Amino acid sequence: MTSSQPSSRHLVVAAGQLGPVHVGDSRESVIERMCILLDEAASRKVKLVVFPELALTTFFPRYLLDDQELKSYFDVDDPTQGGIAQAPRVKRLFDHARSHAIDICVGYAERAVQPDGSHVDYNTSVYYSADAGKVVGKYRKVHLPGAVEPYTAAGAYQQLEKRYFRPGDLGFPAFRAPGLIDGALKKKDGVTDPAQSKLRGDPIIGILICNDRRWAEGWRVYGLQGTEIVCCGYNTTAFATKATGEMVDMSAEEAEAEVLLHHKLSCQGNSYMNACFSINVAKTGVEDGNPLVGGTIIVHPNGHIIQEAETKQDELVVAEIDLEDCRRGKEKTFAFEKHRRVEHYRMILDRAGAIEPELL
């Protein structure tokens, strides 16, 4: 077997679903729960575990917080101090992952300190490579939902991400994750034939966060980079109230079913249209009276759900995937280089909001 033909592109991956994280839960207790999931992952020969958005804390954007209260939810990613993997409150998680030789993708609230001492806050996920012993991919959430100012009606559900975070400034950077596939092609192999090298290197990874999964643009940018696995963590309310504090015009059960429908449509449809696997993982259950939807799923490039969570608690959802399954979509139906007509897509970049044709 030569390096140009790896023996296998099979990979065991998992979604590390978390049950509720309450306001009173300590950071240490949450990381302990995540480490327990990593222990289970090691026993099942998992190589990659994806954790939810803002995995380390309760979903604090539902609360109106002052600056001091807000500070406790953020972690500083300081490159001069080894980055987030060496941050004192979370170092144990990354060390535990490396001890098991498991990659992790994990979401957290990032406080990015600026050269002048000020800071910018982001809703961030990082990909930590156990093989490299460092973070090899980083993404800051682009599509922030909610509002800056809180709703004033009693009982209204708050979603204040626009108040607490800035839109991500890194774009949608795909990257390769080392050490997951034996025999993966490397630059040093000197392969020049695209037909030979395509989809034969180390796995290509992309990251989305929660509301991003509903926006086709991010998925397509990853698709145009040949992404094979999209990692997406989320905290999604099971049902929302109107700004007036009234329930939406359906029962709680109907509302939750519709949230799950839209979640699955987004993940399944975009996985299919970009011929990639996606690992979509919830923080779920009822956090201090606030219900979060479940729906943790691992999706095949053909759009099928191949594994799904059975609970609304801490749960490891495991699947063995074959990255070769990306090839058919990328080389046939969604062979972008053959079929895309970029001269007709200008409006996507030129226009943010919809402008209707003139009335007849």
Salt bridges, closest charged atoms under 4 A:
GLU32 OE1 - ARG92 NH2 2.70
ASP39 OD1 - HIS96 NE2 2.67
ASP39 OD1 - HIS100 NE2 2.74
GLU40 OE2 - ARG44 NH1 3.07
GLU53 OE2 - LYS141 NZ 2.94
ASP75 OD2 - ARG27 NH1 2.76
ASP75 OD1 - ARG89 NE 3.35
ASP77 OD2 - LYS138 NZ 3.00
ASP95 OD2 - LYS91 NZ 2.59
GLU110 OE2 - LYS138 NZ 2.68
GLU110 OE2 - ARG140 NH2 2.76
ASP121 OD2 - ARG111 NH2 2.77
ASP121 OD1 - HIS119 ND1 3.17
GLU149 OE1 - ARG163 NH1 3.53
GLU161 OE1 - LYS141 NZ 2.90
ASP169 OD1 - ARG140 NH1 2.78
ASP189 OD1 - LYS188 NZ 3.73
ASP202 OD2 - LYS186 NZ 2.61
ASP212 OD1 - HIS143 ND1 2.79
GLU228 OE2 - ARG9 NH1 2.69
ASP249 OD1 - LYS242 NZ 3.23
GLU256 OE2 - LYS312 NZ 2.39
GLU287 OE1 - ARG62 NH1 2.89
GLU287 OE2 - LYS283 NZ 2.80
ASP288 OD1 - HIS22 ND1 3.51
GLU308 OE2 - LYS264 NZ 2.63
ASP314 OD1 - ARG33 NH2 2.73
GLU320 OE2 - HIS10 ND1 3.17
ASP322 OD2 - HIS10 NE2 3.38
GLU324 OE2 - ARG200 NH1 2.57
GLU324 OE1 - ARG327 NE 3.57
ASP325 OD2 - HIS300 NE2 3.03
GLU331 OE2 - ARG327 NH2 3.23
GLU337 OE2 - LYS198 NZ 3.69
GLU343 OE2 - HIS344 NE2 3.65
ASP350 OD1 - ARG346 NE 3.17
